[in-house]
Amino acid sequence: MKRIGRRTDKISKIGKIGKMSSALAAALFVILAMVYPARSTAQATGSASIHGHVTNPAGMALNKGEVRLSTDRSADAKDRKYPYKFPIDQNGDYKGTGIAPGNYVVFVFQDDKSLDYNESVVFANGDDKVVNFDMSRADYLAKMSPEDRKAVEEYKKKNAEIVAANSKVQNLNAMLTQARADNKAGNYDAAIKAMQDATAAKPDEGILWITMGDAQLGSADTAAKAAKTAGTSPTDPAIAQKYTDAAASYKKGVELNAASKKPSPEAAAAGYNQLGQAYAKMGNAKDSADAYEMAAKAMPANASMYYFNEAATLYNAGKLPEAEAAADKAIAADPKKAEAYYIKGQSLIPQATVDPKTQKIVAPPGCVEAYQQYLELAPDGPHAGDVKGILEGIGAQVKSSYKAPKK
């Protein structure tokens, strides 16, 4: 570099003479350009790159900050120039290009504070240097104050607890996802086993118990169906116990959900709805209806479905006045729910009387209208033929302009 500088001085002196011919001046420039062509070109166009990973004193990725390069070794830190600055991403990685060849000090900065450095990184043209920083190394920690080292240890302990908790949650979520898939596929025993393990690991999580209930209810339904096919009693004690176990799991699930910091309305509604089914299949119509009422309160947007489930359960149990009342609730929540009108009509028709004078059948108030509205909403529904036969049998019109009550 010094030799090139002296040549520049000579050229400037030659220029000052002013009496040299233009041809001779041009020749001198050509000669000088030929002396050190490679060295001159490398200094002007050379380029290198850098990349690496930064680990903080706790052994984790430093997720913010920047890496800075400088050749200014003599200046105070506050006056030092950094021609290159490259950001550190959330994974603790950084990279940079366009670095002129040379010997640099590479620093790690965070919030304008220098945390670590590598005092000599030499770049040649075309180099791609890997420069990592591990601030959890022994010599780095040894230079920290006792207070800072204590803070690092506390942070590491707390972080280890968080990592362990997150790992546990991830594992439980995987088990939950698999159990739901098994329930959908009818693999109830596998789902029960998975949820037994999950509830043992985290017994205070309501959704795990609700999913357990789904598996137990599915297993009970499968056993009851098999018993019916085989001609044996579906009320076998072993089958009854399956329904009892399902109801217990649902009940525990909704109770834990309600006691949690952020109760889930969806989980509550699903749990109570399923609890209603379990009670119904156990022959407990009263508790079944109560469970459906709770589901409707938890998720008013789906109230029509839950009230209809209640009406169907009560109707099947022979509790007709209660079934009619539940059907009215389902209709009020959704005036277009055809099946609710059918349940209402079926709940009322047994109250029909015969007029002693005309000997005609007289349906109770609201019965004919319920049947007619069912036909208007579901003219090709599964009960349409039966409803038409009932209406014709009592001498009522098959169709009407009956309007459902508003919500």
LOKOLKE-855144 format. One record per residue (C-alpha): residue in one letter; x, z, y. Coordinates in steps of 0.001 Angstrom, whole numbers, always signed. Layout:
@code = A; x = X; z = Z; y = Y
...
! end
This chain:
@code = M; x = +0; z = +0; y = +0
@code = K; x = +2790; z = +790; y = +2428
@code = R; x = +4498; z = -2582; y = +1812
@code = I; x = +1275; z = -4436; y = +2621
@code = G; x = +968; z = -2399; y = +5806
@code = R; x = +4460; z = -3377; y = +6957
@code = R; x = +3712; z = -7033; y = +6368
@code = T; x = +645; z = -6741; y = +8562
@code = D; x = +2836; z = -5304; y = +11302
@code = K; x = +5259; z = -8242; y = +10997
@code = I; x = +2413; z = -10717; y = +11217
@code = S; x = +1166; z = -9107; y = +14394
@code = K; x = +4685; z = -9268; y = +15903
@code = I; x = +5006; z = -12905; y = +15027
@code = G; x = +1721; z = -13511; y = +16775
@code = K; x = +3014; z = -11901; y = +19952
@code = I; x = +5946; z = -14293; y = +20237
@code = G; x = +3568; z = -17127; y = +20889
@code = K; x = +6225; z = -19863; y = +20703
@code = M; x = +6077; z = -20563; y = +16935
@code = S; x = +4512; z = -23854; y = +15938
@code = S; x = +1060; z = -23749; y = +14436
@code = A; x = +2355; z = -25414; y = +11249
@code = L; x = +5002; z = -22701; y = +10740
@code = A; x = +2440; z = -19931; y = +11406
@code = A; x = +80; z = -21414; y = +8838
@code = A; x = +2879; z = -21640; y = +6273
@code = L; x = +3740; z = -17963; y = +6738
@code = F; x = +128; z = -16954; y = +6151
@code = V; x = +15; z = -18960; y = +2922
@code = I; x = +3249; z = -17365; y = +1674
@code = L; x = +2024; z = -13852; y = +2472
@code = A; x = -1277; z = -14509; y = +734
@code = M; x = +625; z = -15538; y = -2409
@code = V; x = +2879; z = -12477; y = -2607
@code = Y; x = +372; z = -9792; y = -3797
@code = P; x = -2857; z = -11639; y = -4560
@code = A; x = -3962; z = -9452; y = -7521
@code = R; x = -3437; z = -6096; y = -5785
@code = S; x = -5260; z = -7175; y = -2648
@code = T; x = -8265; z = -8538; y = -4574
@code = A; x = -8624; z = -5425; y = -6793
@code = Q; x = -8789; z = -3117; y = -3796
@code = A; x = -11474; z = -5197; y = -2135
@code = T; x = -13827; z = -5958; y = -5047
@code = G; x = -13201; z = -3243; y = -7693
@code = S; x = -16172; z = -1228; y = -8961
@code = A; x = -16725; z = +1569; y = -11513
@code = S; x = -19609; z = +3729; y = -12706
@code = I; x = -20274; z = +7277; y = -13899
@code = H; x = -22893; z = +9127; y = -15937
@code = G; x = -23305; z = +12479; y = -17636
@code = H; x = -25339; z = +15597; y = -18319
@code = V; x = -25402; z = +18906; y = -16427
@code = T; x = -26122; z = +22233; y = -18128
@code = N; x = -26809; z = +25407; y = -16141
@code = P; x = -25313; z = +28859; y = -16907
@code = A; x = -28285; z = +29691; y = -19147
@code = G; x = -27461; z = +26728; y = -21372
@code = M; x = -30390; z = +24600; y = -20206
@code = A; x = -30508; z = +21296; y = -18389
@code = L; x = -30079; z = +21570; y = -14633
@code = N; x = -33252; z = +19772; y = -13622
@code = K; x = -32548; z = +19145; y = -9967
@code = G; x = -29561; z = +18613; y = -7670
@code = E; x = -26976; z = +15876; y = -7312
@code = V; x = -23477; z = +14883; y = -8310
@code = R; x = -21148; z = +14053; y = -5416
@code = L; x = -17767; z = +12291; y = -5382
@code = S; x = -15023; z = +12797; y = -2831
@code = T; x = -11335; z = +11988; y = -2346
@code = D; x = -11150; z = +14365; y = +613
@code = R; x = -9179; z = +17221; y = -918
@code = S; x = -7603; z = +18623; y = +2240
@code = A; x = -10715; z = +19183; y = +4371
@code = D; x = -12764; z = +22363; y = +4434
@code = A; x = -15869; z = +22271; y = +2242
@code = K; x = -18202; z = +22046; y = +5237
@code = D; x = -16294; z = +19045; y = +6629
@code = R; x = -15691; z = +17210; y = +3354
@code = K; x = -16963; z = +13640; y = +3124
@code = Y; x = -18846; z = +12479; y = +24
@code = P; x = -19066; z = +8670; y = -120
@code = Y; x = -21069; z = +8788; y = -3360
@code = K; x = -24078; z = +10966; y = -4219
@code = F; x = -26142; z = +10572; y = -7394
@code = P; x = -29341; z = +12560; y = -8168
@code = I; x = -29762; z = +14711; y = -11279
@code = D; x = -33080; z = +14081; y = -13040
@code = Q; x = -35416; z = +16609; y = -14674
@code = N; x = -33578; z = +16200; y = -17984
@code = G; x = -30247; z = +17162; y = -16434
@code = D; x = -28914; z = +13598; y = -16550
@code = Y; x = -27356; z = +11540; y = -13773
@code = K; x = -25722; z = +8153; y = -13335
@code = G; x = -24178; z = +6119; y = -10548
@code = T; x = -22538; z = +2757; y = -9947
@code = G; x = -20590; z = +917; y = -7261
@code = I; x = -17691; z = +3398; y = -7152
@code = A; x = -14428; z = +2060; y = -5720
@code = P; x = -11417; z = +2732; y = -8004
@code = G; x = -9506; z = +5874; y = -7180
@code = N; x = -8960; z = +9540; y = -8033
@code = Y; x = -12030; z = +11652; y = -7165
@code = V; x = -13164; z = +15237; y = -7242
@code = V; x = -16646; z = +15258; y = -8849
@code = F; x = -18952; z = +18070; y = -7676
@code = V; x = -22332; z = +19410; y = -8826
@code = F; x = -24570; z = +20413; y = -5920
@code = Q; x = -27936; z = +22114; y = -5797
@code = D; x = -29689; z = +22951; y = -2530
@code = D; x = -26481; z = +21947; y = -688
@code = K; x = -24503; z = +24538; y = -2623
@code = S; x = -21544; z = +23524; y = -4794
@code = L; x = -22004; z = +24913; y = -8298
@code = D; x = -19237; z = +23282; y = -10334
@code = Y; x = -16608; z = +20543; y = -10108
@code = N; x = -14080; z = +18416; y = -11978
@code = E; x = -10977; z = +18185; y = -9801
@code = S; x = -9582; z = +14874; y = -11053
@code = V; x = -11564; z = +11932; y = -12343
@code = V; x = -9643; z = +8666; y = -12104
@code = F; x = -11611; z = +5422; y = -11946
@code = A; x = -10132; z = +2017; y = -12625
@code = N; x = -11927; z = -1236; y = -12034
@code = G; x = -14756; z = -1647; y = -14586
@code = D; x = -14628; z = +1956; y = -15856
@code = D; x = -17822; z = +3742; y = -16906
@code = K; x = -16814; z = +7407; y = -16981
@code = V; x = -18733; z = +10100; y = -18853
@code = V; x = -18411; z = +13362; y = -16925
@code = N; x = -20462; z = +16275; y = -18244
@code = F; x = -20761; z = +19748; y = -16733
@code = D; x = -21433; z = +22805; y = -18881
@code = M; x = -21813; z = +25877; y = -16730
@code = S; x = -22535; z = +28052; y = -19765
@code = R; x = -18843; z = +27896; y = -20734
@code = A; x = -16987; z = +31186; y = -20959
@code = D; x = -14565; z = +30619; y = -18069
@code = Y; x = -17444; z = +29713; y = -15726
@code = L; x = -19453; z = +32792; y = -16652
@code = A; x = -16364; z = +34986; y = -16304
@code = K; x = -16064; z = +34020; y = -12644
@code = M; x = -19651; z = +35001; y = -11875
@code = S; x = -20494; z = +38360; y = -10317
@code = P; x = -21887; z = +41071; y = -12649
@code = E; x = -25255; z = +40733; y = -10923
@code = D; x = -25378; z = +36968; y = -11492
@code = R; x = -24352; z = +37334; y = -15130
@code = K; x = -27111; z = +39915; y = -15638
@code = A; x = -29631; z = +37571; y = -14051
@code = V; x = -28511; z = +34761; y = -16368
@code = E; x = -28927; z = +36970; y = -19452
@code = E; x = -32395; z = +38059; y = -18363
@code = Y; x = -33340; z = +34454; y = -17717
@code = K; x = -32050; z = +33380; y = -21145
@code = K; x = -34053; z = +36124; y = -22837
@code = K; x = -37224; z = +35261; y = -20975
@code = N; x = -36758; z = +31565; y = -21591
@code = A; x = -36200; z = +32186; y = -25299
@code = E; x = -39534; z = +34009; y = -25417
@code = I; x = -41249; z = +31132; y = -23608
@code = V; x = -39693; z = +28545; y = -25920
@code = A; x = -40784; z = +30558; y = -28967
@code = A; x = -44326; z = +30892; y = -27600
@code = N; x = -44539; z = +27168; y = -26826
@code = S; x = -43262; z = +26344; y = -30292
@code = K; x = -45934; z = +28579; y = -31795
@code = V; x = -48655; z = +26917; y = -29711
@code = Q; x = -47454; z = +23455; y = -30706
@code = N; x = -47530; z = +24444; y = -34358
@code = L; x = -51037; z = +25883; y = -34044
@code = N; x = -52251; z = +22751; y = -32270
@code = A; x = -50844; z = +20626; y = -35080
@code = M; x = -52625; z = +22798; y = -37658
@code = L; x = -55860; z = +22622; y = -35650
@code = T; x = -55682; z = +18839; y = -35388
@code = Q; x = -55045; z = +18492; y = -39108
@code = A; x = -57860; z = +20907; y = -39991
@code = R; x = -60313; z = +18927; y = -37872
@code = A; x = -59211; z = +15735; y = -39594
@code = D; x = -59646; z = +17421; y = -42989
@code = N; x = -63125; z = +18617; y = -42037
@code = K; x = -64087; z = +15109; y = -41000
@code = A; x = -62761; z = +13743; y = -44290
@code = G; x = -64499; z = +16432; y = -46338
@code = N; x = -61248; z = +18140; y = -47356
@code = Y; x = -62725; z = +21558; y = -46662
@code = D; x = -60426; z = +23620; y = -48886
@code = A; x = -57348; z = +22244; y = -47091
@code = A; x = -58932; z = +22955; y = -43706
@code = I; x = -59826; z = +26506; y = -44742
@code = K; x = -56247; z = +27162; y = -45888
@code = A; x = -54792; z = +25788; y = -42640
@code = M; x = -57134; z = +27878; y = -40482
@code = Q; x = -56443; z = +30992; y = -42534
@code = D; x = -52757; z = +30545; y = -41721
@code = A; x = -53545; z = +29759; y = -38081
@code = T; x = -55814; z = +32767; y = -37541
@code = A; x = -53226; z = +35003; y = -39202
@code = A; x = -50618; z = +33719; y = -36717
@code = K; x = -52927; z = +34021; y = -33693
@code = P; x = -56000; z = +36074; y = -34539
@code = D; x = -57258; z = +36234; y = -30943
@code = E; x = -57840; z = +32482; y = -30492
@code = G; x = -61561; z = +31711; y = -30700
@code = I; x = -61328; z = +27967; y = -31348
@code = L; x = -59334; z = +28609; y = -34538
@code = W; x = -62129; z = +30768; y = -35940
@code = I; x = -64768; z = +28211; y = -34951
@code = T; x = -62837; z = +25493; y = -36772
@code = M; x = -62534; z = +27845; y = -39749
@code = G; x = -66322; z = +28203; y = -39664
@code = D; x = -66711; z = +24411; y = -39705
@code = A; x = -64607; z = +24213; y = -42859
@code = Q; x = -66484; z = +27069; y = -44539
@code = L; x = -69887; z = +25611; y = -43600
@code = G; x = -68842; z = +22211; y = -44951
@code = S; x = -67669; z = +23822; y = -48176
@code = A; x = -70983; z = +25703; y = -48498
@code = D; x = -73043; z = +22543; y = -47897
@code = T; x = -70985; z = +20669; y = -50493
@code = A; x = -71506; z = +23439; y = -53044
@code = A; x = -75254; z = +23597; y = -52329
@code = K; x = -75590; z = +19832; y = -52720
@code = A; x = -73671; z = +19903; y = -55999
@code = A; x = -75917; z = +22705; y = -57274
@code = K; x = -79032; z = +20753; y = -56386
@code = T; x = -77696; z = +17664; y = -58155
@code = A; x = -76865; z = +19727; y = -61218
@code = G; x = -80288; z = +21337; y = -61217
@code = T; x = -78909; z = +24812; y = -60588
@code = S; x = -79918; z = +27225; y = -57859
@code = P; x = -78544; z = +26461; y = -54377
@code = T; x = -79014; z = +30159; y = -53604
@code = D; x = -76298; z = +31151; y = -56064
@code = P; x = -74455; z = +34269; y = -54740
@code = A; x = -71165; z = +32352; y = -54493
@code = I; x = -72811; z = +29689; y = -52311
@code = A; x = -74602; z = +32316; y = -50228
@code = Q; x = -71244; z = +34001; y = -49628
@code = K; x = -69821; z = +30746; y = -48295
@code = Y; x = -72572; z = +30586; y = -45687
@code = T; x = -72031; z = +34258; y = -44861
@code = D; x = -68304; z = +33647; y = -44380
@code = A; x = -69018; z = +30669; y = -42118
@code = A; x = -71416; z = +32710; y = -39974
@code = A; x = -68844; z = +35507; y = -39659
@code = S; x = -66156; z = +33061; y = -38524
@code = Y; x = -68441; z = +31448; y = -35940
@code = K; x = -69510; z = +34831; y = -34612
@code = K; x = -65927; z = +35990; y = -34258
@code = G; x = -64951; z = +32714; y = -32613
@code = V; x = -67601; z = +32869; y = -29895
@code = E; x = -66888; z = +36549; y = -29245
@code = L; x = -63151; z = +35912; y = -28830
@code = N; x = -63842; z = +32934; y = -26595
@code = A; x = -66111; z = +35032; y = -24377
@code = A; x = -63442; z = +37761; y = -24118
@code = S; x = -60636; z = +35326; y = -23206
@code = K; x = -59259; z = +34899; y = -19685
@code = K; x = -60759; z = +31405; y = -19425
@code = P; x = -63801; z = +31144; y = -21711
@code = S; x = -64616; z = +27584; y = -22737
@code = P; x = -68290; z = +26598; y = -22359
@code = E; x = -67727; z = +23763; y = -24828
@code = A; x = -66289; z = +26104; y = -27464
@code = A; x = -69101; z = +28604; y = -26898
@code = A; x = -71813; z = +25957; y = -27247
@code = A; x = -70239; z = +24418; y = -30342
@code = G; x = -69744; z = +27817; y = -31954
@code = Y; x = -73295; z = +28994; y = -31299
@code = N; x = -74798; z = +25680; y = -32420
@code = Q; x = -72911; z = +25859; y = -35707
@code = L; x = -73761; z = +29537; y = -36069
@code = G; x = -77425; z = +28542; y = -35757
@code = Q; x = -76986; z = +26092; y = -38634
@code = A; x = -75273; z = +28682; y = -40810
@code = Y; x = -78016; z = +31245; y = -40209
@code = A; x = -80707; z = +28636; y = -40873
@code = K; x = -79198; z = +27767; y = -44246
@code = M; x = -79023; z = +31462; y = -45048
@code = G; x = -82774; z = +31645; y = -44389
@code = N; x = -82320; z = +33757; y = -41252
@code = A; x = -84586; z = +31878; y = -38825
@code = K; x = -84616; z = +34599; y = -36160
@code = D; x = -80845; z = +34811; y = -35763
@code = S; x = -80600; z = +31031; y = -36035
@code = A; x = -83025; z = +30558; y = -33114
@code = D; x = -81139; z = +33148; y = -31058
@code = A; x = -77864; z = +31304; y = -31675
@code = Y; x = -79357; z = +28004; y = -30501
@code = E; x = -80647; z = +29728; y = -27365
@code = M; x = -77104; z = +30928; y = -26643
@code = A; x = -75749; z = +27408; y = -27159
@code = A; x = -78229; z = +26046; y = -24620
@code = K; x = -77207; z = +28680; y = -22077
@code = A; x = -73526; z = +27911; y = -22594
@code = M; x = -73957; z = +24152; y = -22088
@code = P; x = -77186; z = +23400; y = -20161
@code = A; x = -76299; z = +19694; y = -20138
@code = N; x = -76833; z = +19624; y = -23923
@code = A; x = -79744; z = +22061; y = -23936
@code = S; x = -82229; z = +19511; y = -25298
@code = M; x = -80174; z = +19056; y = -28464
@code = Y; x = -79768; z = +22788; y = -29021
@code = Y; x = -83468; z = +23521; y = -28385
@code = F; x = -84436; z = +20723; y = -30749
@code = N; x = -82164; z = +22183; y = -33428
@code = E; x = -83924; z = +25488; y = -32867
@code = A; x = -87354; z = +23854; y = -33146
@code = A; x = -86431; z = +22044; y = -36365
@code = T; x = -85009; z = +25233; y = -37892
@code = L; x = -88130; z = +27236; y = -37063
@code = Y; x = -90428; z = +24461; y = -38270
@code = N; x = -88592; z = +24237; y = -41586
@code = A; x = -88877; z = +28004; y = -41897
@code = G; x = -92662; z = +27773; y = -41429
@code = K; x = -92582; z = +29555; y = -38068
@code = L; x = -94855; z = +27048; y = -36359
@code = P; x = -95754; z = +28816; y = -33068
@code = E; x = -92063; z = +29504; y = -32454
@code = A; x = -91188; z = +25912; y = -33379
@code = E; x = -93734; z = +24579; y = -30866
@code = A; x = -92261; z = +26763; y = -28110
@code = A; x = -88733; z = +25547; y = -28879
@code = A; x = -89937; z = +21921; y = -28944
@code = D; x = -91448; z = +22410; y = -25469
@code = K; x = -88033; z = +23631; y = -24252
@code = A; x = -86336; z = +20565; y = -25728
@code = I; x = -88912; z = +18292; y = -24041
@code = A; x = -88466; z = +20063; y = -20711
@code = A; x = -84686; z = +19517; y = -20958
@code = D; x = -85089; z = +15867; y = -21980
@code = P; x = -88588; z = +14327; y = -21660
@code = K; x = -87453; z = +11283; y = -23652
@code = K; x = -86464; z = +13153; y = -26806
@code = A; x = -88944; z = +11613; y = -29251
@code = E; x = -88197; z = +13922; y = -32190
@code = A; x = -89129; z = +16960; y = -30107
@code = Y; x = -92647; z = +15532; y = -29613
@code = Y; x = -92913; z = +14991; y = -33352
@code = I; x = -91949; z = +18609; y = -34092
@code = K; x = -94483; z = +19771; y = -31518
@code = G; x = -97256; z = +17685; y = -33067
@code = Q; x = -96370; z = +18853; y = -36566
@code = S; x = -96346; z = +22467; y = -35411
@code = L; x = -99837; z = +22119; y = -33896
@code = I; x = -101683; z = +19974; y = -36421
@code = P; x = -102226; z = +22809; y = -38931
@code = Q; x = -104416; z = +24423; y = -36258
@code = A; x = -106882; z = +21480; y = -36381
@code = T; x = -110531; z = +22379; y = -36989
@code = V; x = -113646; z = +20515; y = -38088
@code = D; x = -116583; z = +20168; y = -35695
@code = P; x = -119579; z = +21506; y = -37654
@code = K; x = -121955; z = +19115; y = -35930
@code = T; x = -119980; z = +15866; y = -36174
@code = Q; x = -117772; z = +16814; y = -39103
@code = K; x = -114894; z = +15259; y = -37177
@code = I; x = -111434; z = +16755; y = -37108
@code = V; x = -110595; z = +18365; y = -33783
@code = A; x = -106884; z = +18622; y = -33031
@code = P; x = -105638; z = +21571; y = -30946
@code = P; x = -104735; z = +20954; y = -27308
@code = G; x = -101486; z = +19028; y = -26850
@code = C; x = -101266; z = +17829; y = -30451
@code = V; x = -102638; z = +14290; y = -30013
@code = E; x = -100665; z = +13835; y = -26805
@code = A; x = -97444; z = +14861; y = -28545
@code = Y; x = -98005; z = +12365; y = -31357
@code = Q; x = -98907; z = +9600; y = -28914
@code = Q; x = -95794; z = +10225; y = -26848
@code = Y; x = -93669; z = +10122; y = -29969
@code = L; x = -95018; z = +6636; y = -30713
@code = E; x = -94434; z = +5465; y = -27156
@code = L; x = -90802; z = +6612; y = -27280
@code = A; x = -90121; z = +5646; y = -30912
@code = P; x = -92671; z = +3009; y = -32024
@code = D; x = -90417; z = +2163; y = -34966
@code = G; x = -89142; z = +5693; y = -35533
@code = P; x = -88827; z = +7280; y = -38980
@code = H; x = -92105; z = +9178; y = -38515
@code = A; x = -94072; z = +6374; y = -36846
@code = G; x = -96097; z = +5513; y = -39986
@code = D; x = -97051; z = +9131; y = -40639
@code = V; x = -98009; z = +9723; y = -37012
@code = K; x = -100216; z = +6623; y = -36891
@code = G; x = -101947; z = +7760; y = -40080
@code = I; x = -102603; z = +11229; y = -38639
@code = L; x = -103997; z = +9840; y = -35380
@code = E; x = -106234; z = +7390; y = -37200
@code = G; x = -107372; z = +10139; y = -39546
@code = I; x = -108598; z = +12301; y = -36697
@code = G; x = -110082; z = +9359; y = -34830
@code = A; x = -107582; z = +9387; y = -31966
@code = Q; x = -106046; z = +6412; y = -30197
@code = V; x = -102736; z = +5329; y = -31558
@code = K; x = -101293; z = +4662; y = -28101
@code = S; x = -101871; z = +6254; y = -24736
@code = S; x = -100459; z = +6468; y = -21216
@code = Y; x = -99502; z = +10094; y = -21734
@code = K; x = -96707; z = +11187; y = -19407
@code = A; x = -94227; z = +13831; y = -20390
@code = P; x = -93967; z = +16895; y = -18153
@code = K; x = -91101; z = +16854; y = -15673
@code = K; x = -88057; z = +19003; y = -16216
! end
